[in-house]
Amino acid sequence: MQFDAWLNKAWDEHAAQPAGVAARIGGEGLPLARTDAHVAALIRLANHVCGEHLGRWDEGRQLIFQLGTSDHAGSAAGVAQRIFDASLALAGGLADTRGAMVASERIRVGAHAAGALAERDAPRAASLLREAALEVDTEALPNSDPACRAIAINGNDIAMTLSEKLLRSDAERDLMLLGARIARDYWARAGTWLEVERAEYRLAISWLKAPDLAAARRHARKCLDLVREHEAPALEWFFGFEALARVERALGNGPAAQRAVQDMKAAFERLDEGDREWCRPSLEKLSRLAPAAGGR
């Protein structure tokens, strides 16, 4: 198997089998690595499964050390090793090694640690995420700095993870909304209109789950405004209307919800077969559900 195929398969399987994927990184993934970039990609995967999914801080650090000292590790792997080792140590309460780092790396460590703690310690995750975002401005980092992108990615991932929970504590609700807002702000700095549009979708879903249905509707419409403005691909139309349909259904607005579902169907017909396969369950679910009053 080629490295890229192995890595894609590992990412596809990691959510359902995080321990299994973690166990295979060193034994299967590393022998396939042929470049510095390959090793850096394995370090990112190791950090994600050992940190966010498993909370195995020491095990993750040992695996990252193994990867970072392997034959094909170079400068990119070195940076990844330094940042993700420090983030696992910080998240696990083992050590805080940020003091000796340059600002960009220090901020990335905090952002990744926040992502790892989202479901384990929401107040601490919120503190770390706010601190990272504040330090970008304190240090006057440019929008092109990798720290801005790291904050955007972790904010989005935090919001998505917490919005998918059936029940959230008050602290988790607040962190979900903080992550969604920060992701929107930092994708405007580090991304394109596409990332901003998807961040508006995430804000709509987060407010739906909060619930604040007026805010959810506002962000669903902002998402669709960007889709229209940029004549976006069908996939963006599909999820923009999905957000709106879910909000209108929660509000008990039957006709508006049905119109949004019909617009979803029209966008679905324009998708390629690969996208249809994973979008179909969302469409079928909303097509079956009758409008319901109130939030959920």
Backbone bond lengths (Angstrom), bond angles and torsions (degrees), N, CA, C in turn:
res aa  C-N    CA-C-N  psi(-1)  N-CA   C-N-CA  omega(-1)  CA-C   N-CA-C  phi
1 M - - - 1.473 - - 1.524 109.67 -
2 Q 1.321 116.97 139.18 1.456 121.75 176.43 1.529 110.19 -77.92
3 F 1.334 115.69 157.72 1.462 120.53 -175.30 1.527 111.99 -58.31
4 D 1.336 117.92 -48.66 1.465 119.92 -175.99 1.521 111.72 -60.40
5 A 1.325 117.00 -39.77 1.464 120.31 178.73 1.527 110.40 -65.07
6 W 1.341 117.01 -41.62 1.461 120.12 178.32 1.532 110.75 -62.70
7 L 1.325 116.31 -45.13 1.465 120.45 -177.42 1.521 110.84 -64.25
8 N 1.332 117.39 -44.07 1.464 120.26 179.23 1.527 111.11 -61.38
9 K 1.326 116.27 -41.51 1.466 120.52 178.53 1.531 110.58 -64.09
10 A 1.323 116.17 -40.53 1.467 119.99 179.50 1.527 111.06 -63.13
11 W 1.321 116.82 -43.26 1.468 119.53 177.99 1.524 110.83 -65.87
12 D 1.321 117.70 -37.68 1.463 120.49 178.07 1.528 111.55 -62.61
13 E 1.330 117.00 -33.65 1.462 121.69 -173.88 1.528 113.73 -95.50
14 H 1.334 117.55 -12.85 1.462 118.94 -165.48 1.525 113.99 -65.41
15 A 1.331 117.88 -34.61 1.463 119.10 -176.90 1.520 111.34 -67.10
16 A 1.330 116.81 -38.94 1.464 120.69 -179.34 1.519 112.02 -83.72
17 Q 1.334 117.58 -27.62 1.463 121.36 -175.35 1.528 111.20 -133.11
18 P 1.317 119.36 57.81 1.470 119.53 -175.09 1.518 113.80 -61.65
19 A 1.330 117.71 -40.39 1.468 119.71 -179.09 1.524 110.79 -67.00
20 G 1.321 116.46 -39.91 1.454 120.19 178.46 1.511 112.24 -64.59
21 V 1.324 116.59 -42.95 1.461 120.28 178.51 1.521 109.97 -64.56
22 A 1.328 117.55 -44.33 1.469 120.70 179.05 1.524 110.80 -57.73
23 A 1.329 116.53 -40.81 1.462 120.59 -177.94 1.518 112.29 -68.33
24 R 1.338 117.69 -24.22 1.464 120.87 -176.67 1.525 113.44 -92.77
25 I 1.315 118.23 -11.33 1.463 119.87 -174.54 1.525 111.26 -60.88
26 G 1.323 117.01 -49.59 1.462 119.89 -177.87 1.513 113.31 -74.38
27 G 1.333 116.72 -37.53 1.453 119.76 -174.99 1.512 115.18 -84.20
28 E 1.333 117.27 -32.13 1.464 121.19 -178.62 1.526 112.63 -108.66
29 G 1.328 116.38 -47.48 1.459 119.81 -175.06 1.510 113.46 -70.13
30 L 1.333 116.31 -46.03 1.462 119.58 -175.91 1.533 113.24 -61.89
31 P 1.347 120.68 -41.69 1.467 118.95 178.11 1.529 113.61 -62.01
32 L 1.329 117.35 -21.17 1.464 120.57 178.85 1.526 112.13 -86.14
33 A 1.337 117.34 -16.12 1.469 121.25 -177.09 1.527 110.56 -68.96
34 R 1.323 115.60 133.65 1.458 120.57 -178.66 1.527 113.39 -124.32
35 T 1.330 117.09 -7.06 1.456 120.16 -176.47 1.531 110.33 -139.17
36 D 1.308 114.97 165.33 1.454 122.21 174.29 1.529 110.56 -56.78
37 A 1.340 116.87 -42.07 1.467 121.10 -179.47 1.525 111.00 -63.60
38 H 1.321 117.30 -37.19 1.466 120.29 177.03 1.527 110.35 -61.08
39 V 1.315 116.87 -46.53 1.462 120.25 -179.06 1.524 110.67 -63.44
40 A 1.335 117.12 -42.69 1.462 120.33 178.26 1.525 110.85 -59.92
41 A 1.335 117.73 -38.72 1.466 121.46 178.39 1.522 111.02 -64.64
42 L 1.337 117.33 -38.68 1.464 120.65 177.34 1.530 111.22 -66.80
43 I 1.309 117.08 -36.03 1.466 120.35 177.81 1.524 110.53 -64.82
44 R 1.333 116.41 -41.52 1.466 119.37 177.48 1.533 110.85 -61.85
45 L 1.329 116.43 -42.82 1.464 120.00 178.18 1.526 110.88 -63.77
46 A 1.320 117.30 -44.29 1.464 121.05 179.99 1.523 111.22 -60.13
47 N 1.310 116.57 -44.11 1.462 120.26 178.14 1.523 110.97 -59.92
48 H 1.335 116.41 -43.47 1.466 120.50 -175.44 1.529 111.52 -66.19
49 V 1.328 117.12 -48.81 1.462 118.19 -175.73 1.524 111.76 -74.42
50 C 1.328 117.29 -39.68 1.467 119.68 -178.78 1.524 111.68 -75.32
51 G 1.325 116.90 -29.66 1.457 120.26 -179.61 1.506 112.99 -89.80
52 E 1.335 117.36 -75.92 1.464 121.35 -173.66 1.526 112.77 -61.23
53 H 1.332 117.03 -42.30 1.462 118.96 -173.97 1.524 113.55 -86.13
54 L 1.313 118.17 -39.82 1.458 120.95 -171.31 1.527 114.82 -108.49
55 G 1.320 117.45 -24.61 1.461 119.17 -175.69 1.510 113.30 63.53
56 R 1.316 117.03 29.50 1.474 121.85 179.19 1.527 108.28 -99.34
57 W 1.311 114.87 82.28 1.464 120.95 -169.21 1.527 111.91 -66.90
58 D 1.323 117.68 -50.39 1.471 120.90 -179.26 1.527 111.21 -65.13
59 E 1.318 116.69 -43.94 1.461 120.00 179.45 1.526 110.86 -61.20
60 G 1.312 116.01 -40.96 1.461 120.01 178.42 1.514 111.77 -63.77
61 R 1.324 116.63 -41.82 1.459 119.84 -179.97 1.526 111.17 -65.22
62 Q 1.321 116.82 -38.97 1.472 119.75 178.05 1.524 111.31 -64.45
63 L 1.331 116.22 -41.19 1.455 119.92 179.11 1.529 110.76 -66.11
64 I 1.313 116.47 -41.36 1.458 120.32 178.86 1.526 110.94 -63.98
65 F 1.334 117.24 -38.19 1.466 120.03 176.22 1.530 110.09 -62.73
66 Q 1.326 117.00 -44.54 1.470 120.81 178.19 1.526 110.58 -56.97
67 L 1.326 116.87 -44.61 1.464 121.02 -178.14 1.530 110.68 -69.69
68 G 1.334 115.93 -43.92 1.453 120.08 -174.99 1.511 114.41 -70.16
69 T 1.324 117.66 -17.23 1.474 121.28 177.99 1.530 112.09 -107.44
70 S 1.323 116.89 14.47 1.466 121.03 -179.38 1.530 110.49 -79.21
71 D 1.313 116.19 170.12 1.467 122.10 -171.26 1.527 114.05 -58.85
72 H 1.327 118.22 -39.16 1.460 120.64 -174.15 1.534 113.38 -94.19
73 A 1.315 116.93 4.32 1.464 119.76 178.62 1.521 110.59 -69.07
74 G 1.338 115.37 133.12 1.453 121.34 178.13 1.518 110.56 -132.17
75 S 1.320 116.50 -146.01 1.469 119.75 -174.79 1.523 112.78 -66.88
76 A 1.340 117.08 -40.75 1.474 119.74 -179.55 1.523 110.52 -65.13
77 A 1.331 116.36 -43.51 1.459 119.97 177.52 1.530 110.71 -64.53
78 G 1.331 116.43 -35.30 1.462 119.99 179.04 1.515 112.15 -63.39
79 V 1.324 116.42 -43.78 1.471 119.97 177.29 1.522 110.22 -63.62
80 A 1.349 116.57 -45.71 1.463 120.06 -180.00 1.520 111.16 -61.37
81 Q 1.339 116.64 -42.11 1.465 120.03 179.02 1.525 110.93 -61.22
82 R 1.313 116.03 -45.72 1.467 120.17 -178.24 1.529 111.63 -62.18
83 I 1.325 117.29 -45.67 1.460 121.31 -176.24 1.525 111.43 -70.95
84 F 1.331 117.06 -47.55 1.466 118.69 -173.92 1.523 112.60 -76.89
85 D 1.324 118.34 -30.38 1.456 119.53 172.41 1.524 109.89 -62.08
86 A 1.336 115.87 -45.00 1.463 119.85 -179.45 1.521 111.67 -66.47
87 S 1.345 117.47 -36.04 1.472 119.55 -178.98 1.521 111.00 -69.26
88 L 1.344 117.64 -39.48 1.463 119.81 177.24 1.535 110.77 -66.06
89 A 1.318 116.68 -40.58 1.462 120.12 177.89 1.526 111.07 -62.97
90 L 1.323 116.73 -41.16 1.464 121.01 -179.80 1.526 110.59 -67.97
91 A 1.331 116.83 -47.13 1.464 120.24 -179.31 1.520 111.40 -61.89
92 G 1.315 116.44 -39.38 1.454 120.40 -178.32 1.518 114.70 -80.84
93 G 1.325 117.77 -0.44 1.458 120.73 -178.61 1.515 113.26 69.08
94 L 1.339 116.29 23.97 1.466 120.75 -177.12 1.524 112.11 -88.16
95 A 1.326 116.43 -37.77 1.466 121.45 -178.42 1.514 108.36 -169.60
96 D 1.322 115.51 155.47 1.460 121.27 172.76 1.526 106.88 -123.12
97 T 1.325 115.31 101.54 1.462 121.02 -174.44 1.524 112.05 -102.34
98 R 1.324 117.14 16.06 1.463 119.87 -174.65 1.519 113.55 -70.47
99 G 1.328 117.54 -21.63 1.455 119.99 -173.08 1.505 114.96 -59.03
100 A 1.326 117.58 -31.09 1.460 120.95 -177.55 1.528 112.69 -90.29
101 M 1.324 117.27 0.81 1.464 120.62 -174.87 1.517 112.19 -92.95
102 V 1.330 116.02 156.48 1.458 120.59 170.73 1.522 108.19 -69.60
103 A 1.332 116.51 161.21 1.466 121.07 -171.59 1.524 112.78 -57.40
104 S 1.323 117.91 -45.60 1.461 120.43 -176.97 1.516 111.78 -59.28
105 E 1.322 117.26 -45.37 1.461 120.31 -179.87 1.523 110.60 -69.66
106 R 1.312 117.15 -39.29 1.465 121.01 179.40 1.534 110.63 -59.48
107 I 1.318 116.31 -42.35 1.466 120.95 -179.97 1.517 110.93 -66.81
108 R 1.340 116.35 -41.41 1.464 119.33 -179.91 1.525 111.20 -64.26
109 V 1.312 117.09 -37.98 1.465 120.24 177.06 1.528 110.28 -58.65
110 G 1.315 117.08 -47.10 1.463 120.63 -179.99 1.514 112.84 -63.77
111 A 1.327 116.76 -40.81 1.465 120.31 -179.55 1.520 111.15 -65.01
112 H 1.337 117.20 -43.88 1.464 120.03 179.72 1.534 111.19 -68.49
113 A 1.315 117.78 -36.29 1.464 120.02 176.70 1.529 110.29 -64.20
114 A 1.319 117.25 -38.86 1.466 120.56 176.68 1.522 110.63 -59.80
115 G 1.334 116.09 -43.46 1.458 119.31 178.75 1.520 112.21 -61.73
116 A 1.322 117.13 -38.92 1.463 121.05 -179.49 1.522 112.42 -69.14
117 L 1.329 116.86 -25.41 1.463 120.86 -175.11 1.521 113.80 -97.36
118 A 1.319 118.32 -1.02 1.463 121.32 -171.25 1.523 113.16 -53.15
119 E 1.325 117.53 -42.96 1.469 120.52 -178.25 1.527 112.61 -96.26
120 R 1.315 117.56 -0.16 1.468 120.47 -176.97 1.526 112.63 -109.43
121 D 1.314 117.04 -36.00 1.464 120.75 -176.08 1.533 107.03 -153.53
122 A 1.328 115.92 81.13 1.465 120.53 -174.04 1.530 113.01 -60.39
123 P 1.334 120.10 -42.85 1.474 118.49 178.97 1.531 112.70 -60.22
124 R 1.332 116.47 -42.69 1.472 119.12 179.97 1.523 110.73 -68.73
125 A 1.327 117.30 -39.09 1.464 120.36 177.33 1.519 110.47 -60.77
126 A 1.329 117.01 -42.63 1.462 120.56 179.47 1.524 111.16 -63.07
127 S 1.330 116.24 -41.46 1.465 120.10 179.19 1.524 111.05 -62.30
128 L 1.323 116.86 -44.38 1.463 120.59 -179.82 1.523 111.69 -66.00
129 L 1.323 117.44 -39.64 1.461 120.00 -179.63 1.528 111.03 -67.58
130 R 1.326 116.61 -43.50 1.469 119.54 177.45 1.533 110.74 -62.02
131 E 1.317 115.75 -43.76 1.463 120.90 -179.48 1.524 110.80 -59.88
132 A 1.334 116.60 -42.83 1.465 120.18 179.81 1.516 111.11 -63.58
133 A 1.333 116.71 -45.03 1.463 120.51 -179.18 1.527 111.32 -64.74
134 L 1.328 116.92 -40.90 1.456 120.85 179.35 1.521 111.31 -64.10
135 E 1.329 116.85 -39.10 1.458 120.02 -175.60 1.525 112.34 -69.87
136 V 1.330 117.73 -27.40 1.468 119.40 175.02 1.521 110.04 -56.63
137 D 1.331 116.15 -45.05 1.466 119.66 -179.80 1.523 111.57 -75.24
138 T 1.323 117.44 -38.29 1.461 120.36 178.60 1.526 111.00 -59.09
139 E 1.329 115.40 -39.92 1.468 120.59 -179.25 1.529 112.29 -87.93
140 A 1.337 117.09 -2.12 1.475 122.37 179.72 1.526 111.84 53.88
141 L 1.327 116.20 44.55 1.459 119.82 178.74 1.526 110.36 -73.15
142 P 1.315 118.16 143.98 1.471 120.61 178.61 1.526 110.46 -72.44
143 N 1.332 115.47 159.98 1.459 120.43 179.72 1.520 112.63 -61.40
144 S 1.321 117.01 -24.21 1.464 121.09 -179.17 1.526 112.95 -78.85
145 D 1.327 118.00 -8.36 1.464 120.18 -178.49 1.525 109.76 -66.67
146 P 1.331 118.09 139.06 1.468 120.73 -179.73 1.528 114.06 -58.01
147 A 1.321 117.78 -21.44 1.460 120.01 179.12 1.520 111.80 -62.41
148 C 1.338 116.90 -36.90 1.467 120.14 179.96 1.524 110.41 -63.95
149 R 1.305 116.36 -42.76 1.463 120.25 179.03 1.534 111.18 -67.02
150 A 1.317 117.39 -39.13 1.462 120.57 178.96 1.521 111.11 -62.47
151 I 1.315 117.63 -40.51 1.463 121.17 177.96 1.528 110.09 -65.17
152 A 1.336 117.05 -43.97 1.464 120.67 179.71 1.518 111.26 -61.19
153 I 1.330 116.80 -45.73 1.471 120.75 -178.18 1.524 110.58 -64.36
154 N 1.311 117.00 -46.95 1.460 118.93 -177.54 1.525 112.12 -69.88
155 G 1.322 118.08 -36.21 1.458 119.86 175.18 1.523 111.39 -60.34
156 N 1.343 115.96 -45.37 1.464 120.40 178.84 1.525 110.92 -63.09
157 D 1.342 116.91 -45.95 1.460 120.08 -177.90 1.527 111.46 -63.32
158 I 1.325 116.36 -38.84 1.466 120.27 177.67 1.526 110.35 -62.38
159 A 1.326 116.64 -47.54 1.464 120.50 -179.21 1.527 110.73 -62.24
160 M 1.326 117.27 -42.67 1.459 120.69 -178.76 1.527 110.43 -65.80
161 T 1.322 117.20 -46.32 1.465 120.69 -178.86 1.519 111.53 -59.73
162 L 1.316 117.48 -45.48 1.461 120.45 -176.48 1.520 112.14 -75.74
163 S 1.338 117.89 -29.20 1.467 119.60 177.97 1.524 111.53 -69.57
164 E 1.340 117.15 -22.06 1.461 120.90 -178.87 1.521 113.17 -85.72
165 K 1.329 117.68 -7.97 1.462 120.53 177.27 1.537 109.85 -73.54
166 L 1.324 115.91 145.65 1.457 119.60 177.43 1.521 111.27 -70.60
167 L 1.327 116.31 -37.66 1.460 121.77 179.18 1.524 108.93 -131.12
168 R 1.339 115.93 143.58 1.457 121.76 178.60 1.523 109.37 -131.30
169 S 1.308 115.85 141.10 1.464 119.57 170.34 1.523 108.89 -71.37
170 D 1.332 116.81 169.29 1.464 119.78 176.72 1.528 110.50 -60.44
171 A 1.338 115.83 -39.87 1.470 119.19 179.75 1.521 110.84 -64.94
172 E 1.323 117.38 -38.19 1.468 120.72 178.54 1.524 110.99 -69.19
173 R 1.328 116.74 -38.86 1.474 119.37 175.43 1.528 110.20 -59.20
174 D 1.322 116.65 -47.65 1.463 120.01 -179.16 1.531 111.05 -62.46
175 L 1.332 116.50 -40.24 1.463 120.11 179.43 1.529 110.98 -67.41
176 M 1.320 117.62 -39.67 1.463 121.37 176.75 1.534 110.67 -56.27
177 L 1.325 116.45 -47.66 1.462 120.33 -178.99 1.529 111.51 -69.54
178 L 1.331 116.64 -38.91 1.465 120.23 176.99 1.526 109.89 -60.93
179 G 1.333 116.64 -47.34 1.456 119.80 179.82 1.515 111.93 -59.26
180 A 1.334 117.36 -43.58 1.465 120.84 -179.36 1.523 111.50 -64.82
181 R 1.338 116.76 -41.52 1.477 119.74 179.95 1.525 110.98 -67.27
182 I 1.326 116.45 -44.87 1.460 119.39 -179.37 1.519 110.64 -65.45
183 A 1.336 117.41 -38.96 1.462 120.11 177.03 1.519 110.60 -59.30
184 R 1.321 117.37 -43.94 1.475 121.06 178.62 1.530 110.90 -61.74
185 D 1.315 116.88 -44.61 1.466 120.36 -178.81 1.531 111.26 -64.67
186 Y 1.326 116.48 -42.03 1.464 119.04 -173.59 1.525 112.82 -85.11
187 W 1.336 118.41 -23.16 1.465 117.42 170.76 1.530 110.16 -70.32
188 A 1.329 117.22 -29.44 1.462 119.27 175.16 1.518 111.13 -64.55
189 R 1.323 117.07 -24.70 1.458 121.82 179.19 1.526 111.72 -92.07
190 A 1.340 116.90 -39.84 1.468 120.69 -169.56 1.517 114.07 -106.15
191 G 1.328 117.96 -10.06 1.455 120.55 -173.33 1.516 113.57 -120.71
192 T 1.313 114.35 -159.53 1.464 122.84 178.03 1.520 108.52 -114.31
193 W 1.332 115.91 -177.32 1.458 119.23 178.17 1.531 110.88 -58.94
194 L 1.336 117.72 -29.80 1.461 120.36 -177.68 1.522 110.78 -65.14
195 E 1.338 117.49 -45.62 1.458 119.59 177.96 1.535 110.83 -65.71
196 V 1.324 117.38 -36.96 1.463 120.25 178.23 1.525 110.29 -64.94
197 E 1.327 116.47 -42.76 1.474 120.49 178.80 1.527 110.43 -61.12
198 R 1.315 116.52 -43.84 1.468 119.46 179.32 1.519 111.33 -68.59
199 A 1.324 117.54 -30.30 1.463 120.57 175.08 1.527 110.86 -67.44
200 E 1.333 117.59 -34.34 1.464 120.16 175.00 1.529 110.23 -65.96
201 Y 1.320 116.81 -39.03 1.474 119.91 173.92 1.521 110.07 -58.38
202 R 1.334 116.94 -46.60 1.460 120.11 -178.74 1.519 111.31 -63.48
203 L 1.323 117.56 -37.27 1.464 120.53 175.87 1.525 110.60 -63.98
204 A 1.334 117.15 -41.34 1.466 120.15 179.17 1.524 110.77 -60.36
205 I 1.326 117.01 -45.72 1.466 120.55 -179.00 1.526 110.63 -68.10
206 S 1.321 117.15 -38.29 1.463 120.20 -179.95 1.525 110.97 -64.43
207 W 1.337 117.19 -44.05 1.459 119.90 178.75 1.523 111.25 -69.10
208 L 1.329 117.19 -31.63 1.463 120.23 174.25 1.516 110.90 -59.73
209 K 1.325 116.39 -40.61 1.458 120.73 -178.83 1.524 112.49 -81.73
210 A 1.342 118.34 -13.28 1.464 120.06 -173.80 1.539 115.08 -63.18
211 P 1.359 123.82 -44.47 1.453 125.89 -12.13 1.534 111.31 -98.85
212 D 1.329 115.47 142.68 1.460 123.37 167.33 1.523 103.89 -137.35
213 L 1.323 115.85 95.70 1.456 120.26 -168.86 1.528 112.69 -72.54
214 A 1.323 117.24 -28.46 1.463 119.18 175.74 1.528 110.27 -65.13
215 A 1.331 116.55 -44.23 1.466 120.07 177.16 1.519 110.84 -65.49
216 A 1.325 116.85 -39.00 1.460 120.34 179.06 1.525 111.03 -61.92
217 R 1.319 117.06 -44.39 1.466 120.20 178.45 1.523 110.98 -63.36
218 R 1.331 116.82 -41.10 1.469 120.67 -179.46 1.525 110.93 -59.50
219 H 1.313 117.17 -44.13 1.466 119.42 -178.39 1.524 111.79 -75.24
220 A 1.327 118.49 -32.64 1.470 119.62 174.33 1.524 110.44 -61.38
221 R 1.317 116.42 -40.04 1.467 119.65 179.11 1.527 111.46 -70.45
222 K 1.343 117.00 -35.94 1.465 119.05 175.56 1.527 110.87 -63.72
223 C 1.326 116.04 -39.19 1.459 120.40 175.82 1.526 110.20 -57.57
224 L 1.321 116.73 -49.17 1.463 120.59 -178.61 1.524 112.01 -68.51
225 D 1.331 117.85 -31.58 1.473 120.01 175.42 1.530 110.41 -60.21
226 L 1.329 116.74 -42.87 1.462 120.05 179.18 1.527 111.06 -68.59
227 V 1.322 116.74 -37.30 1.465 120.77 176.88 1.523 110.29 -59.44
228 R 1.326 116.22 -45.84 1.473 120.44 -179.77 1.529 111.30 -67.41
229 E 1.322 115.56 -45.01 1.465 120.11 -176.88 1.518 111.85 -58.61
230 H 1.305 116.76 -36.71 1.463 120.72 -174.36 1.528 112.97 -104.02
231 E 1.341 116.26 9.22 1.466 120.35 179.02 1.530 109.71 47.04
232 A 1.315 114.21 56.62 1.456 122.60 -170.28 1.531 112.11 -69.18
233 P 1.320 116.73 160.62 1.471 120.74 174.81 1.524 111.63 -61.30
234 A 1.324 115.48 163.48 1.462 121.25 -174.50 1.522 112.99 -58.82
235 L 1.332 117.39 -32.77 1.458 120.40 -178.05 1.529 111.05 -61.49
236 E 1.333 117.20 -37.88 1.466 120.47 -179.96 1.534 110.60 -70.42
237 W 1.338 116.86 -38.16 1.466 120.42 174.45 1.526 110.15 -60.39
238 F 1.319 115.90 -44.38 1.463 120.71 -176.76 1.524 110.55 -57.52
239 F 1.327 117.70 -49.88 1.454 119.40 -175.53 1.526 112.50 -77.52
240 G 1.322 117.68 -27.76 1.448 118.76 172.72 1.522 111.50 -62.10
241 F 1.315 116.56 -46.10 1.467 120.07 178.03 1.527 111.67 -70.77
242 E 1.340 117.18 -29.88 1.466 119.36 175.64 1.524 110.39 -61.84
243 A 1.336 116.63 -45.36 1.468 119.64 178.22 1.518 110.85 -60.55
244 L 1.319 116.76 -45.42 1.462 119.99 -178.90 1.527 111.08 -64.72
245 A 1.327 117.75 -41.27 1.462 120.92 179.11 1.524 110.90 -61.07
246 R 1.324 116.94 -42.46 1.464 120.47 -179.90 1.524 111.06 -64.87
247 V 1.326 116.75 -40.13 1.464 119.93 -179.93 1.524 110.63 -68.62
248 E 1.337 117.43 -46.42 1.467 119.83 -178.85 1.526 110.59 -64.37
249 R 1.318 116.67 -35.93 1.462 119.49 176.47 1.527 110.19 -63.43
250 A 1.338 117.12 -45.00 1.465 120.55 179.59 1.524 111.77 -62.55
251 L 1.329 116.58 -31.19 1.460 121.44 178.18 1.525 112.55 -78.89
252 G 1.331 117.09 -9.44 1.454 120.82 -177.82 1.516 113.94 80.07
253 N 1.340 116.60 18.18 1.469 121.44 -179.28 1.524 109.32 -91.61
254 G 1.354 115.70 83.93 1.453 120.86 -174.14 1.512 115.05 -56.17
255 P 1.326 119.15 -53.79 1.470 119.77 -177.98 1.533 112.96 -60.75
256 A 1.338 116.61 -41.63 1.463 119.64 179.91 1.528 110.51 -66.41
257 A 1.328 117.00 -39.16 1.463 120.15 178.09 1.525 110.54 -64.28
258 Q 1.329 117.51 -42.25 1.458 120.64 -179.48 1.533 111.70 -66.79
259 R 1.322 116.47 -36.75 1.476 119.18 176.50 1.528 110.27 -62.65
260 A 1.333 116.03 -43.01 1.467 119.11 179.68 1.522 110.82 -64.91
261 V 1.325 117.78 -37.18 1.470 120.50 177.70 1.526 110.20 -65.62
262 Q 1.321 117.18 -40.07 1.464 119.92 177.01 1.529 111.06 -63.19
263 D 1.328 116.18 -37.88 1.465 119.32 176.49 1.532 110.96 -67.61
264 M 1.328 116.94 -35.30 1.465 120.16 173.26 1.527 110.69 -59.44
265 K 1.326 115.74 -44.74 1.464 120.18 -179.12 1.521 111.05 -61.58
266 A 1.334 116.78 -40.86 1.467 119.93 179.07 1.521 110.88 -63.80
267 A 1.330 116.40 -41.30 1.468 119.66 177.89 1.524 110.09 -67.45
268 F 1.325 116.91 -38.34 1.469 121.52 179.77 1.527 110.83 -58.25
269 E 1.302 117.05 -38.83 1.468 120.86 -179.06 1.521 112.07 -65.90
270 R 1.317 117.32 -20.27 1.469 121.02 -179.77 1.529 112.60 -93.96
271 L 1.339 117.29 -4.36 1.462 120.69 179.58 1.521 110.90 -75.71
272 D 1.343 116.15 154.10 1.454 117.97 171.89 1.536 108.25 -78.43
273 E 1.311 117.05 168.08 1.468 121.19 -170.80 1.524 112.08 -62.94
274 G 1.335 117.09 -35.49 1.455 119.36 179.01 1.513 112.47 -62.63
275 D 1.329 117.46 -43.34 1.461 120.85 178.54 1.530 111.28 -71.37
276 R 1.322 117.11 -34.94 1.460 119.08 178.70 1.521 111.69 -58.98
277 E 1.322 116.13 -37.37 1.464 120.36 -175.50 1.516 111.24 -59.34
278 W 1.335 117.21 -44.76 1.462 117.77 -176.95 1.528 113.69 -92.00
279 C 1.345 117.85 -11.39 1.468 121.01 175.40 1.528 112.26 -88.64
280 R 1.327 116.76 -23.70 1.468 120.68 -175.36 1.526 113.62 -54.85
281 P 1.353 120.30 -44.89 1.478 118.63 -179.42 1.522 113.17 -58.14
282 S 1.339 118.67 -38.24 1.470 120.67 178.81 1.520 111.15 -63.73
283 L 1.320 115.74 -43.37 1.461 120.07 -179.72 1.527 110.72 -66.02
284 E 1.318 116.97 -45.26 1.461 120.30 -178.55 1.524 111.18 -63.86
285 K 1.321 117.06 -39.56 1.460 120.07 179.90 1.520 111.25 -63.41
286 L 1.327 117.66 -47.68 1.458 120.09 -179.19 1.521 111.66 -69.85
287 S 1.308 117.83 -30.52 1.456 120.48 178.22 1.526 111.73 -67.20
288 R 1.347 116.84 -30.84 1.454 121.50 -177.89 1.510 113.07 -81.08
289 L 1.325 116.42 -29.03 1.458 119.83 -170.04 1.520 111.92 -81.81
290 A 1.312 115.88 135.44 1.457 120.35 173.07 1.525 109.18 -82.10
291 P 1.337 119.37 150.99 1.462 120.72 177.70 1.518 111.30 -56.97
292 A 1.319 115.13 139.51 1.468 120.33 -179.40 1.516 109.27 -123.01
293 A 1.311 116.41 138.89 1.468 120.32 -179.38 1.521 109.76 -74.13
294 G 1.347 115.94 146.25 1.454 120.62 172.47 1.497 113.87 80.57
295 G 1.339 115.38 176.67 1.457 120.92 -179.42 1.509 110.99 -82.56
296 R 1.335 115.12 -175.62 1.457 120.22 177.70 1.516 110.07 -149.17
